[in-house]
Amino acid sequence: MLNFAWPQFKFAPRQWLIALACGGIAGLAAPGFDQWYLAWFAFAPLFLLIYANNSYIKQIMLAGAFGLAYNLVYLHWYLNLAPLDWLGFTGAFGYLLAMLAWLSVSIHQALAFILFAAIVSRLPLSGSFTAKRGPKKVWLVPALVVLPIAWVLIVNKLGNMPDLMGVPWTMLEYTQYKQPAVLQSASVIGGVGICALIIAVNVTIASFFATFIGGGTKQFKRLAAENRETAFYHGLGMALVMVAVYCLGWQQQGQVKTSAMIDTTLVQGGINIDMQKTVHRFTIEDLVDNYDKLLVNSHDSLVVLPEGALPTYLREQPGVTNWLKHKAYEKHLDIIVGSMDRSAANRPFNAAYGITSSGTLLPEVYHKRFLVPIGEYTPLLVNYLPEWVKRWTNTPAGGGFAAGKEPVLLDMARGKVAPLICFESISPEVTAASCRAGGQLLVNISDLAWFHKSDCGQQMLAFAVLRAIENRRYFIFAANTGPSAIIEPTGEITHYLAQTEKSNSILNGKVGLNSQTTVFASWYR
C-alpha cells in the first residue's frame, strides 16, 4: 500500500527548491546556452531526490519539478513565438499565449520525468554494476546499469511517443552536439546510447555521493555502493569507459572520410512570418522573383530551397513548375524545393519536390511523416478546446496536413536525396528509415520563421549533427530564415549561415554521398 505522506509537502520546501534549481541548472546544457558539461553531473541530484524520500507521491512530484524546470529552460525559445499579430492575437495577449504554449509543452515533457520516477522508485536496487542478493534473499538490480536503460526506454521512447503527442526535443544527447569526439560512437549506439552513457555517469556520481555522505540512511542505500572502496572502483570504471569513448571518437574522426565533390547552394529566402501570414504577405510571383535573384550566380550545383518556399500545390501551378524546370535545365541545377501536395482524396501534405538538371519534375514527391502536434495537425483532443486554440493549426493548407507513410527518395542527377522536413530531424527512426531505403544524402528543409530570432534553430542543428553521425551521411540543413548549415558525417559543421529575419542570402559549400548503412541504422527502429 502506498504511503502518500501529504504532510511532507508542507514541511520540506527546501527539497522542492533544490529540485527546481537543479533542473533549471541542468537545462543550461541545452544547445543555445551550450553549457554542455553540465549534462554530465547536473542530473545526479534528480536520482538523489528520488531515493531520499519514503513518500511515493513526493518522489514522483520532485522528479516532475526537476523535469519542469529543466524543460522550461531548455525550451525557452517558445517565448519567441510572440508577437502573434499574424495569428490575430495582438499586444500583450499574444505574449500571454506564447507563455502558455511554453508552459504547456514544458509540463507535457515533465510528465516523462514523473513516469520515470514512478517506475524506478519501485525497483529493488543496489548501487552497483551487477545484480546481487539483498535482505530476505531478494535480488537487487544494478542501479548503474538499469537506471540508464530505464531512462532511455521511458523518457526517450515511451514518454515521447508520437501517438502521445510526444516531441523528443529536450533529449540529453543533443547537449553534446559541439563535442564530436564523444558522439562518434552514435554510428553504432545512436543518440539514445549517448544519452544512456550520460545518465550512467550521473548515476555513478549520485551513487558515490550516497555512499560517502548518505550511505547511512535507508533511502540512499538503494543508490549506495557496498562500501567506499567499491564506490571508488565504480567511479574509476566509469572514467575508463569515458576515456575509451573519447579515444574511439578521436580515431573515428580521422578515419571517416566521404569525398565532398558536389557543389551545393542553400537558399535562405528570409521570408519572415509577416511576409507569410499577414495582409502584406508575398505572392507566389514575389517569391519566384526573390529566388530567381538569389540563384543568378548558381551553376552546376545542387540547390536547396527551404520548407514552404513555394506555399502552393506545386503540381497544380504550371507557371511555377515551368520556371523551376527552365532554371534547372538552363543552369544545370538539381533543385529541391519545399511546397505542398495533395492526394486524389484531396488530403494535403507538407512536401518536398525534386527537379533534376535535365529539367524534369520528379514524379516521386516526399510527404512529411512526423507532423508537429497542433502546429501541423489537430489532435482529437483539440476539437474539444476553445476556438483560439484551434487557430494554432494555421498551415498554408488551412486545417492542417496529413502525414506521409513511407520514406521517399528524390533520385536526383547527383545522387539519391533523403528529404526531411523541419523537425523530422528530431526523429532517429524517421531518418534511419530513409537511409535504409537508399538515401545517400540527408537534406532537411525548414521554416523557423514562427519563432522569430531564437535558439530554436540552434537546437535544430544539434538534431542534425546527431543524425549525420548516426547514419554517416552529409547533412544539409536549409532554413527559410536560418540558420542554415552543411554538416559532415563526423558531425562537424563545415559551413554555416546565421539566422536573420530581414534579409535573404545563400550558403555555398560541398557535400558527398554515402550508400553504406551504419550499424545504428540497421538495428534502430
C-alpha positions as CSV (number, residue, x, y, z in Angstrom):
1,M,0.0,0.0,0.0
2,L,1.4,3.4,-1.0
3,N,2.4,5.9,1.7
4,F,1.2,9.3,0.4
5,A,2.7,11.2,3.4
6,W,0.9,14.5,2.5
7,P,2.4,16.5,5.5
8,Q,5.9,16.2,3.9
9,F,4.8,18.6,1.2
10,K,4.3,21.3,3.8
11,F,7.4,20.8,5.9
12,A,10.1,20.2,3.3
13,P,10.2,23.2,1.0
14,R,13.9,23.0,0.6
15,Q,13.7,19.8,-1.5
16,W,11.3,21.5,-3.9
17,L,13.6,24.5,-4.3
18,I,16.5,22.1,-4.8
19,A,14.6,20.2,-7.4
20,L,13.6,23.3,-9.3
21,A,17.1,24.9,-9.1
22,C,18.9,21.7,-10.1
23,G,16.5,21.2,-13.0
24,G,17.0,24.7,-14.2
25,I,20.8,24.4,-14.0
26,A,20.6,21.2,-16.0
27,G,18.6,23.0,-18.6
28,L,21.6,25.3,-19.3
29,A,23.3,22.4,-21.0
30,A,20.8,22.9,-23.9
31,P,22.0,24.0,-27.4
32,G,22.0,27.7,-27.4
33,F,23.2,28.1,-23.9
34,D,25.9,25.5,-24.8
35,Q,26.9,24.6,-21.2
36,W,27.3,21.0,-22.4
37,Y,29.5,19.9,-19.4
38,L,26.5,20.3,-17.0
39,A,24.8,17.3,-18.6
40,W,27.4,15.0,-17.1
41,F,26.7,15.8,-13.5
42,A,23.6,18.0,-13.2
43,F,21.2,15.1,-13.3
44,A,22.8,13.4,-10.3
45,P,20.6,15.4,-7.9
46,L,17.5,14.0,-9.6
47,F,18.4,10.5,-8.6
48,L,19.2,11.6,-5.0
49,L,15.9,13.4,-4.8
50,I,14.0,10.3,-5.9
51,Y,15.7,8.0,-3.4
52,A,15.9,10.4,-0.5
53,N,12.2,10.1,0.3
54,N,9.8,7.5,1.6
55,S,6.7,9.1,0.1
56,Y,5.9,7.7,-3.4
57,I,3.9,10.8,-4.3
58,K,6.8,13.0,-3.2
59,Q,9.3,11.0,-5.2
60,I,7.4,11.5,-8.5
61,M,6.4,15.1,-7.8
62,L,10.0,16.1,-7.1
63,A,11.1,14.4,-10.3
64,G,8.3,16.3,-12.0
65,A,9.5,19.6,-10.5
66,F,13.1,18.9,-11.7
67,G,11.8,18.0,-15.2
68,L,9.6,21.0,-15.4
69,A,12.4,23.4,-14.6
70,Y,14.8,21.6,-17.0
71,N,12.3,21.8,-19.9
72,L,11.3,25.4,-19.1
73,V,15.0,26.4,-19.5
74,Y,15.7,24.2,-22.5
75,L,12.5,25.3,-24.3
76,H,12.9,29.0,-23.5
77,W,12.7,29.8,-27.3
78,Y,8.9,29.2,-27.2
79,L,8.6,32.7,-25.8
80,N,9.9,33.9,-29.2
81,L,6.6,32.9,-30.7
82,A,5.4,36.4,-29.7
83,P,4.4,38.7,-31.2
84,L,1.4,36.8,-32.6
85,D,-0.2,39.6,-34.5
86,W,-0.1,37.4,-37.6
87,L,-2.5,35.0,-35.9
88,G,-4.8,37.8,-34.8
89,F,-3.6,37.9,-31.2
90,T,-2.2,41.4,-30.8
91,G,-0.3,43.0,-28.0
92,A,0.0,41.5,-24.5
93,F,-2.4,38.7,-25.3
94,G,0.0,37.3,-27.9
95,Y,2.8,37.3,-25.4
96,L,0.5,35.6,-22.8
97,L,-0.3,32.9,-25.4
98,A,3.4,32.3,-26.1
99,M,4.0,31.9,-22.4
100,L,1.0,29.5,-22.2
101,A,2.5,27.4,-25.0
102,W,5.9,27.4,-23.3
103,L,4.4,26.3,-20.0
104,S,2.1,23.7,-21.6
105,V,4.9,22.0,-23.6
106,S,7.2,22.0,-20.6
107,I,4.6,20.4,-18.4
108,H,3.9,17.8,-21.1
109,Q,7.6,16.9,-21.3
110,A,7.9,16.9,-17.5
111,L,5.4,14.0,-17.4
112,A,8.1,11.7,-18.8
113,F,10.2,12.5,-15.7
114,I,7.2,11.7,-13.5
115,L,6.7,8.4,-15.3
116,F,10.3,7.5,-14.9
117,A,10.3,8.2,-11.2
118,A,7.0,6.3,-10.8
119,I,8.6,3.2,-12.2
120,V,12.2,3.2,-11.0
121,S,11.4,4.3,-7.4
122,R,9.7,0.9,-7.0
123,L,12.7,-1.1,-8.2
124,P,14.8,-3.1,-5.8
125,L,18.2,-1.5,-6.5
126,S,21.8,-1.8,-5.4
127,G,24.4,0.8,-6.2
128,S,26.5,-1.5,-8.4
129,F,27.1,-2.7,-11.9
130,T,25.9,-6.3,-11.2
131,A,22.9,-7.8,-9.6
132,K,23.2,-9.2,-6.1
133,R,21.1,-10.7,-3.3
134,G,19.7,-8.4,-0.8
135,P,17.8,-8.9,2.5
136,K,15.4,-11.8,2.5
137,K,17.2,-13.2,-0.5
138,V,15.6,-10.7,-2.8
139,W,17.6,-10.0,-6.0
140,L,18.6,-6.4,-6.3
141,V,19.1,-5.0,-9.8
142,P,22.2,-2.9,-10.5
143,A,21.3,0.8,-10.5
144,L,24.4,1.8,-12.6
145,V,23.1,-0.3,-15.4
146,V,19.3,-0.4,-15.0
147,L,18.7,3.3,-14.5
148,P,20.3,4.5,-17.7
149,I,18.5,1.8,-19.7
150,A,15.2,2.7,-18.0
151,W,15.8,6.4,-18.8
152,V,16.2,5.7,-22.5
153,L,13.1,3.4,-22.6
154,I,10.8,5.6,-20.5
155,V,11.9,9.2,-21.3
156,N,13.3,8.9,-24.8
157,K,10.9,6.3,-26.2
158,L,7.7,5.7,-24.2
159,G,7.3,9.2,-22.8
160,N,7.8,10.8,-26.3
161,M,5.7,8.5,-28.5
162,P,4.2,10.5,-31.4
163,D,0.8,8.8,-30.5
164,L,1.0,10.6,-27.2
165,M,1.9,13.9,-28.9
166,G,5.4,13.3,-27.6
167,V,8.1,15.6,-29.1
168,P,11.6,14.3,-28.1
169,W,13.2,17.7,-28.3
170,T,15.0,18.0,-24.9
171,M,16.9,14.8,-25.1
172,L,20.3,14.8,-23.3
173,E,22.3,13.6,-26.3
174,Y,21.8,16.9,-28.1
175,T,23.6,18.8,-25.4
176,Q,26.9,17.3,-26.8
177,Y,26.5,18.5,-30.4
178,K,29.7,20.5,-30.2
179,Q,31.6,17.6,-28.7
180,P,32.2,15.4,-31.8
181,A,34.7,13.0,-30.1
182,V,32.1,11.7,-27.6
183,L,29.4,11.5,-30.3
184,Q,31.2,9.3,-32.8
185,S,30.0,6.0,-31.2
186,A,26.5,7.1,-32.2
187,S,27.0,5.4,-35.5
188,V,26.7,2.2,-33.5
189,I,24.7,3.0,-30.4
190,G,22.9,6.1,-31.6
191,G,21.9,9.2,-29.7
192,V,20.0,7.0,-27.3
193,G,23.2,5.3,-26.4
194,I,24.9,8.6,-25.8
195,C,22.0,9.6,-23.6
196,A,22.3,6.3,-21.6
197,L,26.1,7.0,-21.2
198,I,25.3,10.5,-19.8
199,I,22.8,9.1,-17.4
200,A,25.2,6.3,-16.3
201,V,27.8,8.9,-15.4
202,N,25.2,10.9,-13.4
203,V,24.0,7.7,-11.6
204,T,27.6,6.9,-10.7
205,I,28.1,10.3,-9.3
206,A,24.8,10.0,-7.3
207,S,25.9,6.6,-6.0
208,F,29.3,8.0,-5.0
209,F,27.6,10.8,-3.1
210,A,25.1,8.3,-1.5
211,T,28.0,6.1,-0.4
212,F,30.2,8.8,1.1
213,I,27.6,11.1,2.6
214,G,24.2,9.5,2.7
215,G,25.0,5.8,3.0
216,G,23.7,5.6,6.5
217,T,20.1,6.4,5.5
218,K,17.7,3.8,4.4
219,Q,16.7,5.5,1.2
220,F,20.2,6.3,0.0
221,K,21.2,2.6,0.5
222,R,19.4,1.8,-2.8
223,L,22.0,4.0,-4.6
224,A,24.9,3.5,-2.3
225,A,27.8,1.1,-3.2
226,E,28.6,-1.7,-0.8
227,N,31.4,0.3,0.7
228,R,33.6,3.4,-0.1
229,E,36.3,1.3,-1.8
230,T,33.7,-0.2,-4.1
231,A,32.3,3.2,-4.9
232,F,35.8,4.4,-5.8
233,Y,36.2,1.5,-8.2
234,H,32.8,2.2,-9.8
235,G,33.9,5.7,-10.4
236,L,37.2,4.5,-11.8
237,G,35.4,2.1,-14.1
238,M,33.1,4.8,-15.5
239,A,36.1,7.1,-16.0
240,L,37.8,4.4,-18.0
241,V,34.7,3.9,-20.1
242,M,34.7,7.6,-20.9
243,V,38.4,7.6,-21.8
244,A,37.6,4.7,-24.2
245,V,34.7,6.5,-25.8
246,Y,36.8,9.7,-26.4
247,C,39.8,7.7,-27.8
248,L,37.5,5.8,-30.1
249,G,35.8,9.1,-31.1
250,W,39.1,10.8,-32.0
251,Q,40.2,7.8,-34.0
252,Q,36.9,7.6,-36.0
253,Q,37.0,11.3,-36.7
254,G,40.2,10.7,-38.6
255,Q,39.0,7.6,-40.4
256,V,35.5,8.6,-41.5
257,K,36.1,10.2,-44.9
258,T,33.5,10.9,-47.6
259,S,34.7,12.9,-50.6
260,A,32.8,16.2,-50.9
261,M,32.6,16.6,-54.7
262,I,29.1,18.1,-55.1
263,D,28.7,21.8,-55.2
264,T,25.7,22.9,-53.1
265,T,23.7,26.1,-52.7
266,L,21.4,26.6,-49.8
267,V,18.9,29.3,-50.3
268,Q,17.9,31.3,-47.2
269,G,14.9,33.2,-48.5
270,G,14.4,35.4,-45.5
271,I,10.6,35.3,-45.8
272,N,9.6,36.2,-42.3
273,I,6.3,35.4,-40.6
274,D,4.7,38.7,-41.5
275,M,5.5,38.1,-45.2
276,Q,3.8,34.7,-45.0
277,K,0.7,35.3,-42.8
278,T,-0.4,39.0,-42.8
279,V,-2.3,41.1,-45.3
280,H,1.2,42.2,-46.6
281,R,2.1,38.6,-47.5
282,F,4.2,37.8,-50.5
283,T,2.5,36.4,-53.6
284,I,3.9,33.3,-55.4
285,E,5.2,35.7,-58.1
286,D,7.0,37.7,-55.4
287,L,8.6,34.6,-54.1
288,V,9.7,33.3,-57.5
289,D,11.2,36.7,-58.2
290,N,13.1,36.6,-54.9
291,Y,14.5,33.1,-55.5
292,D,15.3,34.0,-59.1
293,K,17.6,36.8,-58.0
294,L,19.3,34.6,-55.3
295,L,20.1,32.0,-57.9
296,V,21.6,34.3,-60.5
297,N,25.1,33.1,-59.9
298,S,24.3,29.4,-59.3
299,H,25.6,26.9,-61.9
300,D,26.2,23.1,-61.9
301,S,25.2,22.5,-58.4
302,L,22.6,21.1,-56.0
303,V,20.2,23.8,-54.9
304,V,18.0,23.5,-51.8
305,L,15.1,25.8,-51.2
306,P,13.5,25.6,-47.7
307,E,10.3,24.3,-46.4
308,G,7.2,26.0,-47.9
309,A,9.4,28.1,-50.2
310,L,6.5,27.9,-52.6
311,P,3.4,27.7,-50.5
312,T,1.1,26.3,-53.1
313,Y,0.2,22.9,-54.6
314,L,3.1,22.9,-56.9
315,R,1.9,20.3,-59.4
316,E,-1.2,22.5,-60.0
317,Q,0.9,25.6,-60.8
318,P,2.3,25.1,-64.4
319,G,3.8,28.6,-64.5
320,V,5.9,27.9,-61.3
321,T,6.9,24.4,-62.3
322,N,7.9,25.6,-65.8
323,W,10.1,28.3,-64.1
324,L,11.7,25.6,-61.9
325,K,12.3,23.3,-64.9
326,H,13.7,26.0,-67.0
327,K,16.0,27.2,-64.2
328,A,17.3,23.7,-63.6
329,Y,17.9,22.9,-67.2
330,E,19.4,26.3,-68.1
331,K,21.9,26.3,-65.2
332,H,22.3,22.6,-64.9
333,L,20.9,22.5,-61.3
334,D,19.4,19.8,-59.3
335,I,16.7,21.6,-57.3
336,I,15.0,20.5,-54.1
337,V,12.1,22.7,-53.1
338,G,9.5,22.8,-50.3
339,S,5.9,23.1,-51.3
340,M,2.6,21.3,-50.9
341,D,1.0,18.3,-52.5
342,R,-2.4,16.7,-52.2
343,S,-3.8,13.2,-52.9
344,A,-6.7,12.2,-55.1
345,A,-8.8,12.3,-51.9
346,N,-7.8,16.0,-51.5
347,R,-5.7,15.3,-48.5
348,P,-2.9,18.0,-48.2
349,F,0.7,17.2,-47.5
350,N,3.7,19.2,-46.5
351,A,6.0,18.1,-49.3
352,A,9.4,18.2,-50.9
353,Y,9.9,18.1,-54.7
354,G,12.9,17.4,-56.9
355,I,13.7,18.9,-60.2
356,T,16.6,17.4,-62.0
357,S,19.3,19.2,-64.1
358,S,17.6,17.7,-67.2
359,G,14.6,19.9,-66.5
360,T,12.4,17.1,-65.2
361,L,10.0,17.4,-62.2
362,L,10.3,14.0,-60.5
363,P,7.0,12.1,-60.2
364,E,8.0,11.0,-56.7
365,V,7.1,13.5,-54.0
366,Y,8.2,13.3,-50.4
367,H,5.4,13.8,-47.8
368,K,6.4,14.8,-44.3
369,R,5.9,11.8,-42.0
370,F,6.3,13.3,-38.5
371,L,3.9,16.2,-38.1
372,V,4.0,18.9,-35.4
373,P,1.1,18.4,-33.0
374,I,-1.3,21.4,-33.2
375,G,1.1,23.3,-35.5
376,E,0.5,21.0,-38.5
377,Y,-2.4,18.7,-37.5
378,T,-5.2,18.9,-35.0
379,P,-5.1,16.1,-32.4
380,L,-8.5,14.8,-31.5
381,L,-8.4,16.4,-28.0
382,V,-8.1,19.9,-29.6
383,N,-11.5,19.6,-31.2
384,Y,-13.0,20.0,-27.7
385,L,-10.9,23.1,-26.8
386,P,-11.7,26.8,-27.4
387,E,-11.6,28.2,-30.9
388,W,-8.5,30.3,-30.2
389,V,-6.5,27.0,-29.6
390,K,-7.6,25.6,-32.9
391,R,-6.3,28.7,-34.7
392,W,-2.7,27.5,-33.9
393,T,-3.3,24.9,-36.6
394,N,-2.8,27.6,-39.2
395,T,-0.9,26.0,-42.1
396,P,-0.9,27.1,-45.8
397,A,-3.3,24.2,-46.4
398,G,-5.8,25.7,-44.0
399,G,-6.8,23.0,-41.5
400,G,-3.6,21.1,-41.2
401,F,-1.7,18.4,-43.1
402,A,-1.9,14.6,-43.5
403,A,1.1,12.5,-42.6
404,G,3.2,10.7,-45.2
405,K,3.5,6.9,-44.6
406,E,6.9,5.9,-46.0
407,P,10.4,7.2,-46.9
408,V,10.5,8.6,-50.4
409,L,13.8,9.4,-52.1
410,L,14.4,12.1,-54.6
411,D,16.5,10.4,-57.3
412,M,18.5,13.5,-58.5
413,A,21.1,13.5,-61.2
414,R,23.8,14.0,-58.5
415,G,22.5,11.2,-56.1
416,K,19.7,9.9,-54.1
417,V,18.5,12.5,-51.6
418,A,16.6,11.6,-48.4
419,P,14.4,14.6,-47.6
420,L,13.4,15.6,-44.1
421,I,11.0,18.4,-43.4
422,C,11.5,20.7,-40.4
423,F,11.6,18.9,-37.0
424,E,11.6,15.4,-38.6
425,S,15.3,15.5,-37.9
426,I,14.4,15.1,-34.3
427,S,13.4,11.5,-35.1
428,P,16.3,9.0,-35.4
429,E,13.7,6.5,-36.5
430,V,12.5,8.5,-39.5
431,T,16.0,9.4,-40.5
432,A,17.4,5.9,-40.3
433,A,14.4,4.6,-42.3
434,S,15.3,7.0,-45.1
435,C,18.9,5.8,-45.1
436,R,17.9,2.1,-45.1
437,A,15.7,2.9,-48.1
438,G,18.9,4.0,-50.0
439,G,19.3,7.7,-49.2
440,Q,22.8,8.8,-49.9
441,L,22.5,12.4,-48.7
442,L,20.2,13.8,-45.9
443,V,18.5,17.2,-46.7
444,N,16.4,18.9,-44.1
445,I,14.3,21.9,-45.3
446,S,12.8,24.0,-42.6
447,D,10.8,27.2,-41.9
448,L,11.5,28.5,-38.4
449,A,10.0,32.0,-39.0
450,W,7.3,31.2,-36.5
451,F,9.9,31.5,-33.7
452,H,11.5,34.8,-35.0
453,K,15.1,35.0,-34.0
454,S,15.6,32.4,-31.3
455,D,17.6,29.3,-30.2
456,C,15.1,27.1,-31.9
457,G,17.3,26.9,-35.0
458,Q,20.5,26.1,-33.0
459,Q,18.7,23.2,-31.3
460,M,17.5,22.0,-34.7
461,L,21.2,22.0,-35.8
462,A,22.0,19.9,-32.8
463,F,19.5,17.3,-34.0
464,A,21.1,17.4,-37.4
465,V,24.6,16.7,-36.0
466,L,23.4,13.5,-34.3
467,R,21.5,12.3,-37.4
468,A,24.6,12.9,-39.6
469,I,26.8,10.8,-37.2
470,E,24.2,8.1,-36.7
471,N,23.9,7.5,-40.4
472,R,27.4,8.7,-41.6
473,R,25.8,11.0,-44.1
474,Y,26.4,14.6,-45.1
475,F,23.5,16.6,-43.7
476,I,22.2,19.7,-45.4
477,F,20.1,22.0,-43.2
478,A,18.3,24.7,-45.1
479,A,16.0,27.1,-43.2
480,N,13.9,29.9,-44.6
481,T,15.2,32.5,-42.1
482,G,18.2,30.4,-40.9
483,P,20.3,29.2,-39.5
484,S,21.5,27.0,-42.5
485,A,24.4,24.6,-42.4
486,I,26.3,21.8,-44.1
487,I,27.3,19.0,-41.7
488,E,29.9,16.3,-42.3
489,P,29.3,12.6,-41.5
490,T,31.5,13.2,-38.4
491,G,29.1,15.8,-37.1
492,E,31.4,18.8,-37.9
493,I,29.5,21.9,-39.1
494,T,31.7,22.9,-42.0
495,H,29.5,25.7,-43.5
496,Y,27.2,27.9,-41.5
497,L,24.8,30.9,-42.3
498,A,23.4,32.7,-39.3
499,Q,19.7,33.3,-38.6
500,T,18.1,36.5,-39.9
501,E,14.6,37.8,-40.3
502,K,15.2,40.7,-42.6
503,S,17.5,39.7,-45.4
504,N,17.9,36.8,-47.8
505,S,21.2,35.1,-48.7
506,I,22.7,31.9,-49.9
507,L,25.3,29.4,-48.4
508,N,27.6,27.7,-50.8
509,G,29.6,24.5,-50.0
510,K,30.3,20.9,-51.0
511,V,28.8,17.6,-49.9
512,G,29.4,14.0,-50.6
513,L,27.4,10.8,-50.9
514,N,27.4,7.6,-48.9
515,S,25.4,4.4,-49.6
516,Q,26.5,2.3,-46.7
517,T,24.2,1.5,-43.8
518,T,25.6,2.1,-40.4
519,V,25.3,-0.4,-37.5
520,F,22.9,2.0,-35.8
521,A,20.6,2.4,-38.9
522,S,20.5,-1.3,-39.2
523,W,19.1,-2.1,-35.8
524,Y,17.3,1.0,-34.6
525,R,13.5,1.3,-35.2
